[in-house]
Amino acid sequence: MGQRALQRVPPSLPSRTPSLPPPSSSSPSLRCAPSSRRPLRPRPMSSHIVGYPRIGPKRELKFALESFWDGKTGAEDLQNVAADLRRSIWKHMAGVGIKYIPSNTFSYYDQMLDTTAMLGAVPLGTVGKGNDSVPAMEMTKWFDTNYHYIVPELGPSVKFSYASHKAVEEFKEAKALGIDTVPVLIGPMTYLLLSKPAKDVDKSFCLLSLIDMILPVYKEVLTDLKSAGARWIQFDEPILVMDLDTNQLQTFSDAYSHMESSLAGMNVLIATYFADVPAEAYKALTSLKCVTGFGFDLVRGLETLDLIKVDFPRGKLLFAGVVDGRNIWANDLSASLKTLQTLEDIVGKEKVVVSTSCSLLHTAVDLLNEIKLDKELKSWLAFAAQKVVEVYALARSFSGVKDEAMFASNSMRQASRRSSPRVTNATIQHNVAAVMKSDHRRSTKVSARLQAQQKKLNLPALPTTTIGSFPQTADLRRIRKEFKARKISEIDYVQAIKVEFEKVVKLQEELGIDVLVHGEAEPTKGNDCLLVVNGTEDDQTSYEGMLTGPVTILNWSFVRNDQPRYETCFQIALAIKDEVKDLEKAGITVIQIDEAALREGLPLRRSEQELYLDWAVHAFRITNCDVRDTTQIHTHMCYSNFNDIINSIINMDADVITIENSRSDEKLLSVFHEGVKYGAGIGPGVYDIHSPRIPSAEEIAEHINKMLAVLDSKVLWVNPDCGLKTRKYSEVKSALSNMVAAAKLIRSQLNKS
């Protein structure tokens, strides 16, 4: 797991008063008491926030963590920053007038890791430094979002115990501020089904068999929370939107029935989000007697609304997620109010609680910090701080106190966006309609292309490369900061970046890397991820031109919500196609079009996955369908589960794929053991770049030999799991040196055989 993932320090409450974020310009006005003239909180309406960003409006947590990890500051400094952020978040929500305010949604790393700590399920021997530490635990994406979590490793020998009291401590922390919160826990079903069997456990081990071992810990937590005065508890169970079978749903029902006695005296909310809840899961969920309220995503889960219309348990609260927690567009308040009024007819006004569709963790923090956005674009947006205000405004209006001015302003902004030339470009719409009518495959099969490319590139067996980025040094950050502050000219800035490029290229040449990258020293602006390198067809060394693929740009962006996602993706693909042509004209013979996020955009329901994969793969092929056979197209994918979409990956028709492998215990290789044939170049990562641990040449050679057991040496590449941005140069030099040595060792063995 590595020291970074585990050095989570318990929260403390510093004595100083934290500074609060500035109120949003769209916040409701606060009434003043006649005697003191001090502002009063708005009267709490039936409003709820699933969760809130913890990074801070100006990324305070990120900088505090990096400073702590680098040993520049101590644990107390980090704790103080974290406590300030929690206080500001709670006070912001309370000041706006939110009734149900979450606690225990703050995390130094991720909430799954916090739950592992709470359950005492941290594997032994995972904390260490340098080569004395064991390989890190697997990291993967939280459902179909861009957030990672550390995957718990569980088995029958794990001794669960109540080891972290974070949930209770944060509840008490908020209570000391006079704020009554709803503690949030990752539900037991979601926790177990997102875990994996430990390394020494058979892969077929049923993780749900551990449910009876973890429930006693959950019950202890509930007892502590009740003793601390908690009146509500929120269980996040987003796993319910997946395709669970009958046995899994029965286990879910049994688990909450088992906790019923411990839940007595508390109001219980079970929150689901990110998609529709299938009918079977909806029935299992709403049949629970111990639950007070049910939370549903009514932005991405429109079919759930149909289920609610047919059958919703009488007397229960409906936490209606009508404010989008995964995007940055201002909510259409009038449309949301109509949805709420529909729900009123079904469950009754007093039983509807206005909520976000999911945690606001997935949005930017505060629009007020965006001082460089033009007025028109800014008027269309709402970040987390503004979405809290939207939730309250809807709750207030739903209760009969409508802010007419706010609704009128919102309506004007919605109309402005719909009619703006920025979103109604007829030429682009025509071009997208045209590309949808063709398949856009390269005319020559990959086997023939690889032969032409090898003749041109003359690469050795097991060619070595890196994924793209190199360490972001203090000098680089200083140069960017000075350029941003206009302390240096653009000419000086470009020259400084060029010098950095030259250093990175020289280092790779010294190490003996076969295909070089320029290190991604320059900052990117928005989705402008083109990384240009200089080269000619006569170069003796192979350089890579690097781009971010259309599907990854889509999945790592806040996407317009007024047209289908595939249309936006095809628009991006056409723009990248032009960039690919320019790179090829400049003499670049190897072009990497990263699709790191292809898997994470996969819909959570199986019935929707085929359509997504069809248009996502098509979009990638559009970007490079016209290049010459001798131009080698690479793509890269990282930190997701790829085995179930391997056929779609093959269908992308890239010449070479580099893909994460080592951190997930070489799970990728199992798909080739099962008979999948792969004829293009492939580079399963040989070491984990998210850990400071430096693997030896012998260890990397062992990884390569495992790959050669299922892959032909003619198609195998040797590379790290991902880019090297997060590492120090001392680590990079040693690890890459060992990687090159391992490749040379295996080459010599192949030559002898």
N, C-alpha and C positions, 0 to 999 in steps of 0.2 A: 504494500500500500504506500510505502514511502513516508518519510517524516512529515512532509507537508500535509498530507491528508489526515494525519493522526495528531498533529500538534494543535489540536483544538483546545483552547484554554477556556475554562468555565467563565461565564459572564460575572462581572462584578459591578457594583454600583458606585461610581466615583462620587465624591462629595460635591464637585462643582456642578453648576447648572448648565446643561447643554444649550447651544444656540439652536434656535428653531429655524426651519426653512422658511423663506419669505412666503406669505400667503399668496395663493394663486389669484391672478387678476379676475378670474371667473368665480372666485369663492363667494358664497353667500355672505351678505353683510352681517356683522355681529351687532346685536342690540346692546346698548349700554344701560346699566342700572342708574337711575337718577341720582342716587346719593353718592356713589363712589366713582361714577363714570367709567368703571372697569367693565370690559366686555364680558358678556355672558355667553356660554355655549348655546348654539342653536338647540332647540328641543329635539332629542333623538327620535327619529322616525324609524320605521321598520326597514333598516338598511344594514348591509353586511358587506365586508370585504374578505375575500377568500385568503388573500395574502398580499404582501407588498415587497417591492424591491429592497434588498438589504445593502446594496453596494454603496448607496449614498448618492445625493444629487450631483456631486463632483467626484465620484469614485473614491470616496474617503476610505472605504474598507479595503479596496484593492491596494491602495498605496500603503495603508497601515500593515496589511498582511505581508506585502513584499519587503517592507522595512523590517518586520519581525523575523521573517525567514532569513533575511540577509544578516541578521544579528546586529542591526543598527539601532533597534529599539527593543525594549523588554516586553514581557507579557502584560505588565500593568498598563503600558502605553496602548497596546492593542485592545485590551479590555475597556479602557476609557473611551477609545474611539467607537467601539462597538456599542457601549452603553449609551453614548451620545446619540448614535444613530437610532437605536431602539426608542429612546425617549422622544426624539423628534418625530418619528413615524407615528407613535401612539398619540402624541399630542396633536399632530396634524389631523388625524382621523377624528379624534375627540372634538377638536376645535371646529371641524366642519359639521359635525353632528351625527356621525355614524354610530349606530346603536350597538352592533355586534362587531367588536374590534378584535382581530386575531392576535395572539401571542404565540411564541415558540415557532414562528415562521422565519426568524432570523437564523442565519447559519454562517459560520466561518468558512464552510466548504459546501456541503449539501445536506439536505434533510434526511436522505437515506443513510448517510454516514452517521448523522446524529442519532438516528434510530438504532443503528448498529451499536453505537456507544451506549445508548440507553439500555439495550438488552444485554450488554456485556459480551457481545459476540465478535469483538475485535480479534482476529487470528493472532496467535502467539508468534513472536519473532518478526513482526512487521515493522518495528521501529528500529532504525539504524542509520548510519551515515556511510556514504561512499560505498566501497565494495564489500563492507561488512553487513550491509542490509540485504534482505531478500528481494526478489523482483516485486514490483508494485502490483496491487490488485487491479483487476480489470476495470476499465472506465468505459461507460457507454452513455447513450443519450436517454434523457428522461422522456419517454413516450416519443412523440414526433416533434419535440422541441429541440432547440440548439443547446439546452442545458445538459451538462454531463452529471453523472452521479457515480460514486464508487460502488461497484456491485458487491453486495455481501456474499461471503463464501461460507456456506453452512453445511452441516452434516450431523449425524446422530450423536457424535461425541462432543458437540459444542455444549458447554455448560452456561446456560443463560442465567443472568442475574440482573437485578436492578442496579446498574452501575453508573448511570448519569442522571442527575436530577434537574437537568436543564429546563425541562418543561415547567416544573414547579417554581424554580428560581426566577424564570422570566415572568411567570404569572405574578409572583410576589413583587417583583421589580415594578411592574405596571401598577399594581394595587397601591404601592407606596406613593405613586404619583396621583392617586385618586382616580385611576382608570381601571374599570372592571373589564377584563378581556375574556376572550374565548380561546383557551389553550388548544393548539392544533397538533395532532399526532398523525404520522403516516399510519394508516390502518394496517392491521395484521395481515390481511389478505394481500394487499398491494406490496407490503414489505417482502413477504415470502415468495410471491410469484415473480418479483423482480430480482430475486437473489439467484445464485447458482450453486451447485454442489461444490464443496471444497475440493482442493487438488487431490486429496487422498481418498475421495469418495467416488463411488461409481456414478457416472454421468446420468444414469437412469434413476438415481435416487429421487424420491418424491418429496419435494420441499414442503408440501402442505402437511406431511406427516409430523412436522415440527410444531404445528399449531398449538397443541396442548402444552408444549414446553415454553412457548413465548407468552401465552395468555396470562399466566400468573404474574409475569412482570408487568404487563399492561394493567392488570388489576391493582398492583401495588402503586403504580403511577396514579391511577384514578383515585385511590384512597388518599394519597398525599395531596392531590389537587383539591379534593373535597375538603380536607382538613384545612387547606390554605384559603378556602372560601370560594372556590370556583363553582359557579352555578351552571356553566355550559362546558361542553367538550366537543371539539370538532375532529372527526376522523376523516382524513382524506383517503378515499378509495377509488382513485381513477382507474384502477384495474378493471372495474365493473364495465367500462366502455369496450373492453376487449371481448373476443368471442370465447367466453368461458363455457365449459361443459357442465353437465348436470351435477357431477360429483363435486366440482369446484364451487358451484353455487350453493350446494348443500353444506359444504364446509364453511362457507361464508356465513350462512344463516346460523349454523350451529355455534360458530365462534362468538357472534354477538349475543346469542341466547345464553351462552356460557358466562358472558360478562355482565348479564342483566342485573345480578344482585349488586355488583360493584358500581353499576351505573345508577342504581336507585338514588333518588335525591338530586340527580343532575339532569339537565336538558342535553339531549344528544343530537348532534347534527352529523350526518354522513354526506360528504361532498364528493360529487363526481364531476369530471370535466374533460375537455378536449374532443369530445365526440358524443354521438347519440348513445344512450344506454339501450342495449338490446332488450327486447320484450321480456325474455326469460329473466334477465338480471334485474330489470325494473320490477318485476313481480316479486322476486326474492328480496329485493331491497325494501320495497314499500310494505311488505308483509311483516317486517320487524316490529315487534311491540314496544321495544325499549327505546325507540328512536322518536325524537320530538319533531325533527325537521329533515327534509331531504333537499340537497343542493344539486341543481342541474345546469349544465351549459346549454343555454337557449340561443346561443349565437352559432355554434357549430353543431348543435343537437336539435335541429328542427323537428326530427321525427319523434324525439322525446316529448315534444309539446303535444303531439297527437296521442301519445300514451297517457299523458296527464289528462287530456280531455275525456278519454274513455274511462279512466279509473285512477283516482287519487284518494288515498285513505282519509276518511273524515276526521277532522279534528287535528290533523298534522299541519305543520308549517311547511310552506313551499319557498325555498330560497331560490328565487328566479334569477339566473345569471344572464341578464339582458345587456350588461355593459361589457364590451369585448375586452378581455384581459390579455389578448395576444396580439393586439395591433395598436397603432398610434393614431388612428383616425378618430376624430370627434364623433361621438355617438349621435345617431339620429334620434333625438329625444322624443319626437312625436311618434315615430314608429315604435320605439320601445314602450312608450306609454300605452299604445294600442295593444301591444302584447300583454302588458300587465292588466289592462282592462278585460282582456279575454280570460286571463287567469282568475280575475275577480269573480267572473260569472261561474267558474268551475269550483273554486275552493273557498271563496269568500274573501272580501277585502282584508279582514283582520288576520287572515292566515298567509298572506303573501308578503315576503320579505324581498326587497330589491337588493340584488347582489351583482357581483362581477361574474363573468363566465368561468373564470379560473383565477389563479393568483395573478396579481399585477406584476409579479416578478418578471414576466415576459415582455414588459413594455419598458420604454425609457422612463426616467424618474420624474423630471419636472420640465415642462415646456418653457418656463421662465428663463432657464439657462441657455436657451437657443436664441442668442441675441443676433445671429447673423442670418437667420432665415428671413426671406422676404415676407411681407405682410400677408399676401394672398395665401401662400402655402401654409404659413403658421396658423392662419385662421381655420384651416381644415383639420388641425391636429389636436390631440389631447393625450398627454402622458399620464403616468400613474397618479400624480398629484391632482391633475385635472379630472381624471376618471373617478376619483373619490368624490369630487364635487358633483359630477354627473349622477352618481349613485344617489347621493343625498337629494339632489334636485328632483330626480324621478320619484323617490320615496315621498318627498314633501308634496309633489304634485298629485301623486296617487292617493295621498291622504286628504286631498282637497284644497291644498294651499299651493297653487301653481304660480311659479315665477314667470309671468307673462313676458317680461323683457328678455329673460334668459332663453326662453323657448323661441321667441321671435328672432333673436340673434342667431341661435342655432339653426333655425330654418333657413335664414339668409345664407349662412355659411355652407349649408348642404347644397343649396341651389347654385351657389357660386362654383362649387367644386364640380357639380354635374355639367355645367355649361362651359367651363373653362377650356380654351384651346389646348391646354396642357394635357387634357385627358381625352381629347376628341380629334386626334390626328388621323385624317382619312387615309393618307398615304401609308402609314404604318399598318393600319387596319387592313388595307388592301394587300400589302405584302405578306402579312400573317395568314390571311385567307388563302393566298396562293401556295405558301409552303406546306400547308396542311394537306394539300392534294398529292404530294409526292413523298416517297419513302426516304430519300436522301442518303442512300448507302453509297459508299465509295465503290467504284466500278470494278476494282480488282480485289480478289480475296486476300485475306490477311497473310496467308502463307506465302503468296507471291510477293506481297509488299515487303514482308520481312527479309526476303532474299535480296530484293533491290536495295533496301536500306542497309543491310549488312555489307553489300558490295561498296556502298558509298561511305559508310561510317567506319567499317573495318574494326569493329569492337571485339574485344577478347571474349572468351566464354565467361559466363557469370559477370557481366559488366556491372560496375559499381556506380552508384549515383546517390544524391541526397534528394529530399523532397522539394526543397526550395529555399526556405528561410534559414538564416544563420543568426547567431546571438545578437540581440539588440543591446549594444553597449551603452555605457553612460555617455560617451562622446556623441554617439548617434542621437540620443535623447536630448543632449544639450544643443546640438546643431539644430534639431527640429524646433526646440523651444525658442532659440534665438531667431530662427527664421520666422516663426509664427509671431514673435514680438517685434519683428522688423528691425532687429539689431544687426542682421547681416542681409546682404542683397541676395536676390535669386541666383545670380551668377555664382556667388561664393557658396551658396547652398548646394547648387548642382555640382560644383567642383568637389565639394566635400563628400557628397554621395558617390561621385565617380571614384574618388580615392578609396572609399570603403569597398566599392565593387572590386577594384583592382586587388585589394588585400584579400578578399574572399576567394577570388579566382586563383591568386598565387598560392594561397593555402591549400586549395584543392589539388592544384598541380603538384605541390610538394608532397601531399599525402598519396598521390597516385590515383585519385578518383578518375574514372573513365569519362563520365558525362557530367559536365560542370553546370552549376547554377550560379546566379549572381548574388544570392543571399537575401534578396528582398529588403534592401536597406532603406528604400524610400517609403514614406508613409503613403497609404492609399486614401482616397477621398471618396467616401460613400461606397458605391459599388464599382468604382474605377480601379479594378484590380489588375490591369495590364502591367506586366513587368518586362520591360524591353531590354534586351542585351544586344550588343554589337557582335557581328560575325559575318563571315563571307563563306562562300562555298569552297574556298581553298583552304580554310582553317584546318590545321592538323588536329585541333582539339574540338570535341563536340560540345556545343553550348545548347542550353535549353531556353526557349522563349516561353514565358509562363503566363497563364491566364486563369481566371476563375470561371468555371463552367456555368451555364445558364441555370441549371437546376439548383446548384449550390448558392448562386446569387439570390435566387428566388427564396430558397429555404432559410437563408441567413439575412433576409431583409424583412422590413415591414412592407407587406405587399398591398397594392391597391385592392380594395374589396368590392369594386363596382364592376368587375368582369371576371370570368373564369380564370383560375390560376394558370391553366395551360396557355391561354392567350398571352398573358404577361411573359411566361417562360419562352414562348416562341419569339416574342419581340426582342427579348434579351439575346436569344440565340442568333438572330439575324445580325445584331450589333457585334457580337463576338466573331461571327463569320468574317466580317470585314477586317477585324483585328488580326485574325489568323492569316488572311490573305496578305496583309501588310508585313507580318513577320516573315512569311515565306518569301516575299519579294526582297526583304532585307537580307536574305541568305541564311536564315535560321533553319537548320535541318531537323531539329528536334523541338517540338512544341508541346508543352504540357498544359492540358485543359483540365484543371482539378474539378472533380465532382465529389468532394468530400462529404457532401450532405445528401447524396442521392437516397440513401437508405432511410435517413431520419425523416424525410418527407413522405414516406410510405404511410398511407392511411391506416388507422388502427383497426378498422374492420376489414376482414378478408374480402368481402364482397366488393369493396371499392379499390382494391390494390391493383388489379390487372389494368384498369383504365389509367391509373397514375403512372405505372411503369411503362405503358405504351407511349404516352406523350413525353415522359421524362427522357426515355432513351432516344426517342425521335428528336427531341430538342438538342441533345448532345450531338447526334449525327449531323444535324444541320450545320453545326459550327465548323466542321472539317471535311465535308463531303467533296469539296472541290480541290483539295490539295493533291500534289503529285505523289506518285507511289513512293518516291524516295524520301518524302517528308514523313518523319516518324511522329505519330501522335501518341502522347502519353496522357494518362489520367491518374488521379490519386484519390483514394478513399480512406477514411480513418474513423476509428472508434465507434463502430456500429456493428450490428449482427448482420453479416452479409450472406450467410449460407443459404438462406431461404430465397434470395433474389439472384443467385449466381447465374441463372440462365439469362436474366435481363442484363447483367453485367457483361456476359459474353456477347449479347446482342448489341451492345454499344459499339462494338467493332473497333475499339481502340487497338493500336499496335502494341502498346505496353501499358499494363496497369500496375501501379504500386499501391499496396494495400496494407492496412494495419493487421498485424498477426501475432506479435510476441506478447503483448499485454493481455490478450485474451487466450493465453495458453495454447497458441497455435490452433485454435478452433477452426480457422479457415481451412487448414489442410485436410480436415476430416471430410470435407465435401469432395475432394479429389480421391480420397480413399474409397469413397462410395461410388466411384465410377464416372464422375463428371469429367469430360474431356475438354481440355483447354489448349488451343493451338496458338494463341497470341503470346506475346511476352508478358511475364508477370513477376512482380517483386514483392512477395510477402515480407513484411518488415522483420529484420533480424534482431533488432533491439528496441527497447522502450525509451522514447526520448522524454517522457514526462517524469522520469526518475533520475536523480543525480548519480545513480549507480552506473559504473562503467563496466560493461561485460568484457571478458577476456577474449582473445582471438580464438582460443579453443572452444569457448562457449558458443561463439558465433558460428564457428565451423560446424559444431554439432547441430545448430539450427539449420544450416544450409544442407547438411546431409539428410535431415528429416524431410526437407523439401524435395530433395532429389529422389527420395523414395517414392514420390507420387508425381513429380514433375520432370519433364525432359530438361537436361542441362542446356539445350539449345534455346529454350524460352525463358530460363530463370535469370532474374536480375537480383542484385544484392543491394539493399538499401535499408535505412532506419524505418521505423514505423511511421514517422511523420516529420514535419519540419523541425528545425533546431532552435527556433526563436527563444524558447524558454530556458535554454541551457547556457552555461558559461563556456567561454572559449577553451578553458583548460579541460573541461569535460568533453567538449566536442572533438578536440584534437586527439585525445586519447582513444575515444570511442571509435572515431572514423579510422584512425590508424589501425586499430584492432580489426575493424571491419574489412579494410583492404587486405590486411595480412591473412585473414581467414579466407577471403576470396582467392587469393593467390595460392594458399595451401591446397584448397579443394581443386583448383585448376591443375596444379601439378599432379594431384592424385588421378584426375580424369585423364590427363595426358599419358600416364603410365598404364592405365587400364585398357 
